[in-house]
Amino acid sequence: MIELDFANMMTDIIGENGLSERQVEALKPAAAKAHEEIASREKPGLAFMDLVKQDTSAIKDAAREIRNDSESFLILGIGGSALGPKTILEAMSPMHNLRKTPRVFIYDNVDPVTFENVLSLIDLDKTTVNVITKSGSTAETMSSFMVLYEKLKGRSGKVVATTDPEKGYLRQIAEADGFSKTLPIPPDVGGRYSVLCPVGLLLAEVAGVDCDELLAGAARMQERCSDPEPWKNPAYLYGSMLYLMDKEEKRNITVMVPYSDRLRPLAEWFCQLWSESLGKLGMGSTPYPSIGATDQHSQMQLWMEGPQDKVVTFIRVEDHGADITIPRVFKDTGVAYLGGHSLGELFNAEEEATELALATAGRPNMTLKVPKVDAAHMGELFYFFEIATAYTGFLYGINPFNQPSVEMSKNFTYGMMGRDGYEAQREEVEKARGRVTCWRL
């Protein structure tokens, strides 16, 4: 079970820059209201909580066919539709394409150079394309799919559409063309909360990961995070700490630092979840991803002596699943002390030392301790961060499931690309171009 160590957030440990128990106690009325919002399930976006009970048989059947028939598995998606699968792949099957088949490619942008390189590496006759977009109108995903749709004509490659079960352009196209498989994204599950639905679970099964284990871990964390008392609920306590640091201590930057290369994409996934859910109405804290121990040599100076505006979250893996002993060589040099230890020992020593260094400097930090990186603990992590984010959104008094400003950018793009109904946005873009012309060098 994952453990949250928050000692280095408290005044008793780090002094005046920490939080007091009184501050957490004073938040309890707001915490109780946030818990009521979650427990009532009135907000449609809370449907992600129901994913732990889903039937995975269709996902497993689709994955079995892909593993048997395809040399390559190409995911087209953006945002949560790519970050979720990417996190599962890197955590559960690192360096996958050098070891296993089908090879997995995740195309999550519209950079033509990247797409051209991906296409040069795959045989479309032996490829399954998984196009992921709930609305079917995501410009980036659908444009790349349109390119592939044309190239797949007359070939034996297959398409799996992961989309809304009843509506949307992709559902319409899939039904008209008779795609080999379609998998549903539940209508009330938003993209950044979708990793534990077919969006992430199909990739998991294709890569040889039992998706039921992911869900079992999430279910365990759901039970643990059902307690209304923040001191007994790790997700609520995590959200409360970051909320209080932002609102009362003016620490509005959240640094996510896993000490595991396998969890590097998890930090990126968290950053989308946190920023898109909470950054509204002038509120929210800014997340950014880092990686230990690498960023001790690039960012730690800023954390230690830079502006007093950050809270650091470490993710420590107790058992990395492999280890390498450092040989006793170079005995007459200053590095001889390393001999006889292991890389895993050094890795975890560096994490603990960084916690202590920050705490000694009065810089708040907390640590999620993960026993090992496996499917069950990944499920725990996903659910922990999702419920913590929803809870924190309710503390702020905002809707953690919409993204109005992202929609504005999309609408301007639609206008620029000539989509019907967005002529006003096209005109606004043209006016803006005229206004900024004189400000160029």
N, C-alpha and C positions, 0 to 999 in steps of 0.2 A: 504494500500500500504506500502511496506517495505521502510524504510528510512535509508540512510547511514549517520552516524554522524562521520565526519573525523576531527573535531576540534583538537583532541589530537594527530594529526599527524603533526601539523603546528608549526612553530617557534613562532608564536604569542602566543601560549598557553604553549608549553613545552620547549621553548628555543632552544638552539643550536643543540639539537638532532633531531629537527623537520625539516620539509620541508618548503621551502618558495614558495610563489605563483610564483616567478620567475622560480623556477625549473620546476614546472608544465607547465608554459607557454613555456619554452624552449623545452619541450618534444612534443609540438604540431605538428611539421612536421612529427615526427615518429608516433604520434597518428593518424594523417591524413592518412598515408600510411597503418597503421593497419586497420583503418576503411574501406579503399578502398578494402583491402583483404577480409574483412567480407562482405561488400556490394556487391562485385562482385560475390561471391559464387563460385569462381573458384576452391578452394580447395574442393575436394569431402567430406572431413570430416565435412564441414559446413552443411551437410544435416540434422544434428540434429535440425537446425533452422526451418525446414519444418514440424517437428513433431506436432507443435501446430495445424496444419490443418487436421490431419489424421482422417480417418473414424474409429470409435471405435466399430462398431456394432459386428464384429466378436469376439472381445475381450469380450464384454458384453455377447454374446451368450455362449462362452466357460465358462466364470465364472459362469453363471447361472446354467449350467449343473454340474459344480464342486460343487457348493453350495448345489444343490439338491441331488447329488449322493454320495458324499464323506464325510467321517468322518475326513480324514486327507489330507492335500495338502503338498506335499514334493517337494521343489525346489532344483534342482542340478545345481550349477553354481559356478563361481569363479570370483573375481574381480568385475567389474561393474555389472555382471550378478547376483551377490548376494548382493553386497553392496547397490545397488539401491532398490531392493525389501525390504531388511532389514530396510533401512531408512524409507520407506513408512509405513511398518508394525508398527515399534516402534513409529513413530510420530502420526499415525492416529488411531492405535488400540493397545495401550499399554497393556501389560499382556494379549494379545489376547487369548492364549491357555487356560487361566483360566476362560475366560468369554464367548467365542464364538466358533462356529464350522463353517466350518471345522478348525481343528487345523492346524497350519502352522509350518512347519519345513524347515529351510534353511541350507542345507549342502554345505559348501563352501570350503572344504579342502579334504585331503585324509587321515586324521587321522582315522585309523581303529577302535579305541575305540569309538570315537564320532559316527561313522557310525553304529557300532554295537548297541550302545545305542538308536539311532534313530529307527533302525529296530525293537528293542525290544518294542517300544512304539506304533507302528502303525500296523494296520491290512491291509495287502496288498490287500485284497479283497475289502476294502472300502477306498482305497487311490488313489488319482490322483497324478502322478509323472510329474512334469514340468521340463524337461531337457532343459537347456538354454546354447547354444553355437552357435555362428554364423557360425564358420568354420566347426564345427563338429569334429574337431581334438584336442580340448583342452583335454590334457591327464588326468587331474584331474577329470573333469566333466564326460568324456566318460568312464573312468575306473569305477567310482561309478555307472554310468548308466548301464554298462555291468553286474555288480553284480546284480542290480535290474531287468534288463531284464531277466536274467536267473531265478530269484526268482518269477517273475510275470507269468511265463508260467503256463497255466492252472488255473490262478486266474482271478477274475473279475475286478481287479484294472486297471486303465486307464493311458495312457501316452499322454501328450501334449508336442510336440516338438516346441521350439521357436528357430528359426534358419534362415539361409539365405533362401530367397524365391525360389531360383533356383538351388543352387549348394552346395557342401560340403557333408561330410560323413553322418552327421545326417539327412540331407534332403534325401539322398539316402536310408538310413535305414528306415526312416519314410514312404517313398513312397512304399518301398518293403514290409513293414510289415503292412501297413494300420493303422497307429496310429489314435486314436480317433479324435485328432485335431492337426493341425500345425498352428503356428502363425509366421509371418515374422519379422525378424530384417532387416530393410532396409539396402541394401548392403553398402552404404556409411556412415552409422552411426556406429562409433566405440563403443566398449563395455563400456568405461567409460563415454560416452555421451548418453547412451541408456536407461536411467531410464524412459524417457517419451515415450517410444515405448512399445510394448507388454512385454518386459523384466520386467518393473515395473508395467505397467498398469493392467496386468492380476492379479497379486497379489493384487493390490488395489481393484479391483472389487470383488475378492474372499473374501477379508476382509471387504467388505461392504462400500467401498469408491468409490464415483462417479469419474471415471477417467476423465470425461469431465470437472470436476471442476479443476483438476490438470492442464489440458491443457489450460483452460480459464485463470488461474493465470499465466501460462507461456506466453500466448499470450499477456497479459497485460504488463508483464515485457519486452517482445520482443519489443513492441511498445515504451516503455519508454527508452529502450536501443538502439534505432535506431538513436539517435541524434549523429552526428559526433563530437560535442563539448564535451570534457571530463568534463568540469565543469557542464554540463547539463545531463550527462549520468552516472548513478551511477556505472554501471559495468566497464566502461572505467576508471572512476576516481579511483575505487578500484584497478584495475590492474595497473594503472599509479603509485599510491602511493607505492604499493609493489615493482614494478619494480624500481622506483627511490630509495627506501630504500635499495634495493639490490645493484644496480649498483653504486650509488653515496655515500651511507652512510654505506656500508658494513654490512647491516643488512639482513642476508640471511636465517633467520629462521622465519617461519610464524606459529604462534600459534593460533589455532582455538578453541574458548572457548564458547560454547553455555551454557546459564544459563537455561537449561531445560533438564531433563533426557530424554524426548521424542526426543530430537535432538542430543543426543550423537552419534548415528550412522551417522547422517548427517556430523559430523566432520570427521569421518572415510571415508565416501564417498568422501568428499572434498579432503582429503589427497591423495587418489588415483588419482583423477582427476588432481590435481595440480602437483603432483610429476611425474606422468607418462607422462603428457603432456609437461612439461617444463624442465625436467631434462635431457638436451642434450648438447653436445659440450661444456661441462664445465660450463654450465649456469643453471639458475633456483634457486629458493629458496626452502629450506627444510621445509615442513609442518609437524606439529605434532598435534594430537588431545588432547584436555583437556576437562574438564567439570567443570562448576561452580555450586555450590560454593565449591564442594569437593576439587578441586585442589588449592584453596586458602590455604589449609592446607598441600599441598604436593609439589607444584611447584612455588608458588608465590614468595617465597624467592629468587629463581633463577631469576624470571622475574624482580624483584626489584633491586637486587644487583649483579646478575651474569654478564656474558659477555654482552657487548653492541652489541648484534648481532640479536636481536629479534624484531618482530612487533607482537602485540597481536590484534586479531580480536575477539570481543565479539559479541554474538548473544543474544539480550535481548527480551524476550517475555512480551509484555505489559499486556495481559490478559491470564492467564494460563488456564482458563476455569473451574477452581475449586479453592476453597480457604478454609482454616481452621483457625478459630480464636484461638489464644493462650489464655488459661484461666488465670484469675488473681489469681494465686496461688503463694506459696512461697513468701509472701509479705514482710517478714522480711529478705530477702536475696538479694544478689547482682544481681540476675536475675529477680527481680520483674518488672523491666522496660519493659520486653518483654510482660507482660500481657496486653491484650486488643488490641495488634497488631495482624497481621495474618502472616501465613507462606509465602504467596505470597508477602506480603509487605516486609518481611525480605529478601526474595529471591532477589527481585529487588533492595532493598537497598544495599545488598552485591555487586551486579553487579555494581551499580553506584559508590559505595565506592571504588571498585577495579579499575575502570577506573580512578577515581580521584587520588588514591594513586600512580598509575603508572605515570600519567601525572605530579604529583607533583615531582616525582623522575626523571622526564625528559625522561621517557620511552614511546615511541610512541605506540599508540593504537587507534583503531577505532571500532565503534559499528554499527551493523545492528539491527535496531529496528523492530521487527515483531509484528503487532497488536495482532495476535493469531495464534495458530497452527491449521490450517485447510487445506483442500485440495488446495484451491486457493492460499494460502500463501506458501504452500510447492511447488506448481508449480512455483511461483515467485522465491523462493530460488534456486530451481534446475536450472532454466534458467539463473538467475543472475550469479551463479558461473560458469556455462558452457560458457557463452559469455565472462565473465571476463577472464577466462582461455585462451580461443582462442585468444582474443585481446592481452593478455600479451605475449603469444607465438609469435605473430607477432611483438610485440615490441622487443623481443629478437632476432628476425630474424630466428626463427626455425619453424619447422613444428609441431604444437601442436597435431597432430592426429596420429603420428606413435610412435613406441616404439621399436627401433632396438635392444637395449640391452636386453630387455625382450625376444625377439625372439632368441637371442644367447643362453640364459639359456634354453629355450624350446628345441632348437636343440641339446644341450648336453644331455638333458633328453631323447629325442628320441633315440639318439645313445646308451645311457646306457640301455634303455629298448628294444633295438633290432629292431627299426623301419627301414624298407628298405630305402635305400638312405642316411642314416646317419652313415655309417660305419666310415667315416673320423672323425666325432665327437666322436665316441666310442673310436677310437685309441687315440685321443687327451686326453680324460678323463683318459685312462689307463696310458699314459705318465705322466700326472699330478699327478696321485696317486703315481707313482714311485718317482717323484721328492720331494714330501713332506714327505715321510716316515720317514726320519731321523730327522724330526723336531717335533717329538711327545714325550711326557713324559709319 
